[in-house]
Amino acid sequence: MSERFLKWVVKRHYESLGYGVKISRIRLGNTEIDGEAARSDGGKIAIEVKTLSDYLARGLGQLAEALASVTVKLFLSQLSGKLNALRA
């Protein structure tokens, strides 16, 4: 199966569940993911499409690095907010 077809199927699946889906390269930290599915309440799911010729371990590593990048940004954002509140 082609990567294009897989992305189309994944997009249709998440849209049928009520997610807004963006399939395009999204850079997070040192890695890129294939897209994201977002819920109306703000929850997001990273999408990484792999064909039979791709390395599964690499895809899992990309998703883990994307999660770590978002987690660090969230932590730093919360820490910055708390420091600003202490200064005031």
C-alpha distance (Angstrom), angle and dihedral (degrees) to the residues before:
residue distance angle dihedral
M1 . . .
S2 3.75 . .
E3 3.80 123.3 .
R4 3.81 89.8 -123.4
F5 3.82 91.7 56.7
L6 3.81 92.1 46.8
K7 3.81 91.6 51.6
W8 3.81 90.0 50.0
V9 3.83 91.5 51.1
V10 3.82 92.9 46.9
K11 3.81 91.1 48.6
R12 3.82 92.0 50.7
H13 3.81 91.2 48.0
Y14 3.80 95.2 53.5
E15 3.80 92.4 41.9
S16 3.81 89.1 54.2
L17 3.81 87.5 56.0
G18 3.81 91.2 53.6
Y19 3.81 99.9 -100.3
G20 3.77 125.6 137.3
V21 3.80 104.9 -125.6
K22 3.80 128.7 -154.8
I23 3.79 114.1 -173.8
S24 3.79 108.2 -169.5
R25 3.79 136.6 100.1
I26 3.80 109.1 -69.6
R27 3.79 117.6 -169.8
L28 3.81 116.1 -141.9
G29 3.77 116.9 173.7
N30 3.80 108.4 -51.7
T31 3.79 95.3 -17.5
E32 3.79 141.7 64.9
I33 3.79 128.0 -139.6
D34 3.81 127.0 -160.1
G35 3.79 96.7 -120.3
E36 3.77 148.9 -51.6
A37 3.79 139.3 -110.1
A38 3.81 115.4 -146.7
R39 3.80 130.1 -164.5
S40 3.79 123.9 -146.2
D41 3.83 90.0 -111.3
G42 3.82 91.0 60.9
G43 3.81 99.4 -98.9
K44 3.79 115.5 138.7
I45 3.80 135.9 -163.1
A46 3.81 121.6 -157.9
I47 3.81 114.6 -132.9
E48 3.79 121.9 -149.8
V49 3.82 115.4 172.6
K50 3.81 118.8 -156.2
T51 3.80 128.0 -173.9
L52 3.80 124.7 -154.5
S53 3.81 90.8 -92.7
D54 3.84 94.1 53.8
Y55 3.77 125.4 90.1
L56 3.80 111.5 -105.4
A57 3.80 92.5 -158.0
R58 3.82 90.4 56.3
G59 3.81 90.6 52.0
L60 3.79 92.0 50.2
G61 3.79 89.4 48.6
Q62 3.81 90.8 51.8
L63 3.80 91.4 52.0
A64 3.81 92.2 46.9
E65 3.80 91.7 49.8
A66 3.81 91.2 47.7
L67 3.81 90.2 51.9
A68 3.80 91.3 48.1
S69 3.80 91.5 49.6
V70 3.81 92.5 51.7
T71 3.82 91.6 44.9
V72 3.81 92.4 52.2
K73 3.82 91.8 47.9
L74 3.80 90.8 49.8
F75 3.81 92.1 48.4
L76 3.81 92.5 48.6
S77 3.79 90.9 47.5
Q78 3.81 92.0 52.1
L79 3.80 91.7 44.8
S80 3.80 91.2 50.7
G81 3.82 90.4 50.8
K82 3.80 91.6 51.4
L83 3.81 92.7 47.6
N84 3.80 90.5 50.6
A85 3.81 90.1 50.1
L86 3.82 90.4 51.9
R87 3.79 91.7 50.4
A88 3.81 92.4 52.8
